[in-house]
Amino acid sequence: MSNDLTQELKQRLQQKKILLMTHLVLGYPSLAVNREVIRQMAESGVDCIELQIPFSEPIADGPVILKANQLSLDRGITVAACLDFGQEMAAAFPQVRFLFMTYYNIMFKYGQAAFLKRTRDLGLCGTIVPDLPPEEGHEYLAASRELGLAPVQFFTPTSSDQRMRQVAALGDGFIYCVARRGVTGKQTAFDHGLEHYLARCRQATALPLAVGFGISSREDVAMLTGKADMAVIGTATIKLVDAQGPSAVGPFIAGLLD
């Protein structure tokens, strides 16, 4: 439930200085590896996990996630398999709040209302659709609210203060604050500019702030602590699994908060 998600994240922040959200591409390198990676993430204290349903043109994603999307599709992943896997994970790890992340074409082709209802029925708490501007998403936003799902919205460094307030009023759960211009995966500079941007984000909404795009180390998470509510780790874990296998994920996640 969207408002439930907001309240739950705020409750978790009473026990933690900052929360963690991780991201993985379903079917890359396989659902079996996804299953083990999620187990390690859950056992290491991750609060939310984005389950990305692969799409052929993931325009917000950098080369690592783009490649993962393409290889997963090449290996035959289907939307149906992703939905079933989401249900399995939500049931197996109730301490984690799961969200589907995908591009609008996937939802549109499935049937928007049917996709959202299925997401709710599977036990997930929301969706992240980076290529659907709120001006074009009236039905999506209304259906999400009716179903109690969080339609997570985005702030970017180029958003005006007025735009941030408008977008925040339409979202729920939390706001995904894109740390810099461009696509995922590139290193983000943690400087005065980012600090000022996050202060503007904070002024624009009472929803929790999740910061992603280029967050990859304990130092990054420490820099965000006190300025944001949740750090989003995406590309870094995919690279780690590629290089060292899924067993490396647990120690990496645990080390982010030491």
C-alpha positions as CSV (number, residue, x, y, z in Angstrom):
1,M,0.0,0.0,0.0
2,S,1.5,3.3,-1.1
3,N,0.8,5.3,2.1
4,D,1.8,2.2,4.1
5,L,5.1,2.2,2.2
6,T,5.8,5.8,3.1
7,Q,4.9,5.2,6.7
8,E,7.0,2.1,6.8
9,L,10.1,3.7,5.4
10,K,9.7,6.6,7.9
11,Q,9.4,4.0,10.7
12,R,12.5,2.2,9.5
13,L,14.4,5.5,9.6
14,Q,13.7,5.7,13.3
15,Q,16.1,2.7,13.7
16,K,18.5,3.4,10.8
17,K,20.3,6.5,9.7
18,I,19.8,5.7,6.0
19,L,17.9,2.9,4.1
20,L,19.1,0.9,1.2
21,M,17.3,0.0,-2.1
22,T,19.0,-2.3,-4.5
23,H,18.2,-3.1,-8.1
24,L,18.6,-6.1,-10.4
25,V,17.6,-7.1,-13.9
26,L,15.4,-10.1,-13.8
27,G,16.8,-13.0,-15.8
28,Y,20.4,-11.7,-15.8
29,P,22.4,-13.7,-15.6
30,S,19.6,-16.1,-14.6
31,L,16.6,-16.2,-12.3
32,A,18.6,-18.7,-10.2
33,V,21.3,-16.2,-9.6
34,N,18.7,-13.5,-9.0
35,R,17.2,-15.6,-6.3
36,E,20.6,-16.1,-4.5
37,V,21.5,-12.4,-4.9
38,I,18.1,-11.3,-3.4
39,R,18.5,-13.7,-0.5
40,Q,21.9,-12.1,0.3
41,M,20.5,-8.6,-0.1
42,A,17.6,-9.4,2.2
43,E,19.7,-11.1,4.8
44,S,22.1,-8.1,4.7
45,G,19.3,-5.7,5.6
46,V,18.2,-4.1,2.3
47,D,14.9,-2.3,2.7
48,C,13.6,-2.2,-0.8
49,I,14.5,-4.0,-4.0
50,E,13.7,-2.9,-7.6
51,L,13.0,-5.9,-9.8
52,Q,13.6,-4.7,-13.4
53,I,11.5,-6.3,-16.1
54,P,13.8,-6.3,-19.1
55,F,13.0,-4.1,-22.1
56,S,14.8,-3.7,-25.4
57,E,15.3,0.1,-25.1
58,P,15.9,1.0,-21.5
59,I,16.6,4.6,-22.1
60,A,17.4,5.7,-18.6
61,D,20.0,2.9,-18.1
62,G,23.7,3.0,-18.7
63,P,25.8,0.3,-20.6
64,V,25.9,-2.3,-17.7
65,I,22.2,-2.4,-17.2
66,L,21.5,-2.1,-20.9
67,K,23.7,-5.1,-21.6
68,A,21.9,-7.0,-18.8
69,N,18.5,-6.2,-20.2
70,Q,19.6,-7.4,-23.7
71,L,21.2,-10.6,-22.5
72,S,18.2,-11.5,-20.4
73,L,15.9,-11.0,-23.4
74,D,18.2,-13.0,-25.6
75,R,18.0,-15.9,-23.0
76,G,14.2,-15.9,-23.3
77,I,13.0,-14.1,-20.2
78,T,9.3,-13.2,-20.3
79,V,7.1,-10.8,-18.5
80,A,5.1,-13.7,-17.1
81,A,8.2,-15.3,-15.7
82,C,9.2,-11.9,-14.1
83,L,5.8,-11.6,-12.5
84,D,5.9,-15.1,-11.1
85,F,9.4,-14.5,-9.8
86,G,8.3,-11.2,-8.1
87,Q,5.5,-13.1,-6.3
88,E,8.0,-15.8,-5.1
89,M,10.4,-13.1,-3.8
90,A,7.7,-11.1,-2.0
91,A,6.5,-14.2,-0.3
92,A,10.0,-15.4,0.6
93,F,11.3,-12.1,2.0
94,P,8.5,-10.2,3.7
95,Q,10.9,-7.9,5.4
96,V,11.8,-6.4,2.0
97,R,9.5,-4.1,0.1
98,F,9.6,-5.1,-3.6
99,L,8.8,-2.9,-6.6
100,F,8.6,-3.6,-10.3
101,M,10.7,-1.3,-12.4
102,T,10.2,-1.3,-16.1
103,Y,9.5,0.9,-19.1
104,Y,6.0,1.9,-20.0
105,N,5.8,-0.1,-23.2
106,I,5.9,-3.3,-21.1
107,M,2.9,-2.2,-19.0
108,F,1.0,-0.8,-22.0
109,K,1.4,-4.0,-23.9
110,Y,0.3,-6.2,-20.9
111,G,-2.6,-3.9,-20.2
112,Q,-2.0,-1.1,-17.7
113,A,-4.9,-1.9,-15.4
114,A,-4.2,-5.6,-15.5
115,F,-0.5,-5.1,-14.9
116,L,-1.0,-2.9,-11.8
117,K,-3.7,-5.2,-10.4
118,R,-1.4,-8.1,-10.9
119,T,1.5,-6.3,-9.2
120,R,-0.7,-5.6,-6.2
121,D,-2.0,-9.2,-6.0
122,L,1.5,-10.6,-6.2
123,G,2.5,-8.7,-3.0
124,L,4.6,-5.9,-4.5
125,C,4.1,-2.4,-3.2
126,G,4.7,-0.2,-6.2
127,T,6.1,0.5,-9.6
128,I,8.9,2.6,-11.0
129,V,8.3,3.7,-14.7
130,P,11.1,6.1,-15.7
131,D,9.8,7.0,-19.2
132,L,6.2,7.9,-18.2
133,P,5.9,11.6,-17.5
134,P,3.2,12.3,-14.9
135,E,1.4,14.5,-17.5
136,E,0.9,11.4,-19.6
137,G,0.3,9.1,-16.7
138,H,-3.1,10.2,-15.3
139,E,-4.7,6.7,-15.7
140,Y,-1.5,5.0,-14.3
141,L,-1.5,7.3,-11.3
142,A,-5.2,7.0,-10.6
143,A,-5.1,3.2,-10.9
144,S,-2.1,2.9,-8.7
145,R,-3.7,5.0,-5.9
146,E,-6.9,3.0,-6.2
147,L,-5.0,-0.3,-5.8
148,G,-2.8,1.1,-2.9
149,L,0.4,0.9,-5.0
150,A,3.1,3.5,-4.9
151,P,3.6,5.2,-8.3
152,V,7.2,6.3,-7.6
153,Q,8.0,9.7,-9.2
154,F,11.4,11.3,-10.1
155,F,13.2,14.5,-9.3
156,T,16.2,15.5,-11.5
157,P,18.9,18.2,-11.0
158,T,17.2,20.2,-13.8
159,S,13.8,20.1,-12.1
160,S,12.6,23.5,-10.9
161,D,11.3,23.9,-7.4
162,Q,7.8,24.3,-8.8
163,R,8.2,21.2,-10.9
164,M,9.4,19.2,-7.9
165,R,6.3,20.2,-5.9
166,Q,4.0,19.3,-8.8
167,V,5.6,15.9,-9.3
168,A,5.7,15.1,-5.6
169,A,2.0,15.7,-5.2
170,L,1.3,13.0,-7.8
171,G,3.7,10.3,-6.4
172,D,3.7,8.2,-3.3
173,G,5.9,5.8,-1.4
174,F,9.1,7.8,-1.9
175,I,10.7,10.1,-4.5
176,Y,13.5,8.8,-6.6
177,C,16.1,11.6,-6.8
178,V,18.3,11.2,-9.8
179,A,21.7,12.3,-8.6
180,R,22.9,13.8,-11.9
181,R,22.1,14.2,-15.5
182,G,22.5,11.2,-17.9
183,V,22.1,7.5,-17.5
184,T,22.7,5.0,-14.7
185,G,26.1,3.6,-13.8
186,K,28.5,6.6,-14.1
187,Q,30.1,7.9,-11.0
188,T,28.3,10.7,-9.3
189,A,30.3,13.7,-7.9
190,F,29.4,14.3,-4.3
191,D,29.9,18.0,-4.1
192,H,28.2,21.2,-3.1
193,G,26.0,21.1,-6.2
194,L,24.5,17.7,-5.1
195,E,24.1,18.9,-1.6
196,H,22.1,22.0,-2.7
197,Y,20.0,19.8,-5.1
198,L,19.1,17.4,-2.3
199,A,18.2,20.3,0.0
200,R,15.8,21.5,-2.8
201,C,14.4,18.0,-3.0
202,R,13.8,18.0,0.8
203,Q,12.0,21.3,0.7
204,A,9.7,20.1,-2.1
205,T,8.1,17.0,-0.4
206,A,7.5,15.2,2.8
207,L,8.0,11.9,1.1
208,P,11.2,9.9,1.7
209,L,14.0,10.7,-0.7
210,A,15.8,7.8,-2.4
211,V,19.0,8.8,-4.3
212,G,20.3,6.8,-7.2
213,F,22.5,6.9,-10.3
214,G,26.2,6.3,-9.5
215,I,26.0,5.2,-5.9
216,S,28.6,2.5,-5.4
217,S,30.5,2.6,-2.2
218,R,30.4,2.9,1.6
219,E,31.7,6.5,1.2
220,D,28.9,7.4,-1.2
221,V,26.3,6.1,1.3
222,A,28.0,8.0,4.2
223,M,27.9,11.2,2.1
224,L,24.1,10.8,1.6
225,T,23.4,10.0,5.3
226,G,21.5,13.0,6.7
227,K,20.8,14.4,3.3
228,A,18.6,11.6,1.9
229,D,16.6,8.7,3.3
230,M,17.5,5.9,1.0
231,A,20.6,5.1,-1.1
232,V,19.9,3.2,-4.4
233,I,22.6,0.7,-5.5
234,G,22.2,-0.7,-9.0
235,T,25.0,-1.0,-11.4
236,A,27.6,-1.7,-8.7
237,T,25.9,-5.0,-7.7
238,I,25.5,-6.2,-11.3
239,K,29.2,-5.5,-11.9
240,L,30.1,-7.4,-8.6
241,V,28.1,-10.4,-9.6
242,D,29.7,-10.4,-13.0
243,A,33.2,-10.2,-11.5
244,Q,32.9,-12.3,-8.3
245,G,29.6,-14.2,-8.4
246,P,26.6,-13.9,-6.2
247,S,28.4,-14.8,-3.0
248,A,30.1,-11.4,-3.0
249,V,26.8,-9.5,-2.7
250,G,26.1,-10.1,1.0
251,P,29.5,-8.8,2.3
252,F,29.3,-5.8,-0.2
253,I,25.8,-4.8,1.0
254,A,26.7,-5.2,4.7
255,G,29.9,-3.1,4.2
256,L,27.9,-0.2,2.8
257,L,26.5,0.6,6.3
258,D,29.5,-0.3,8.5
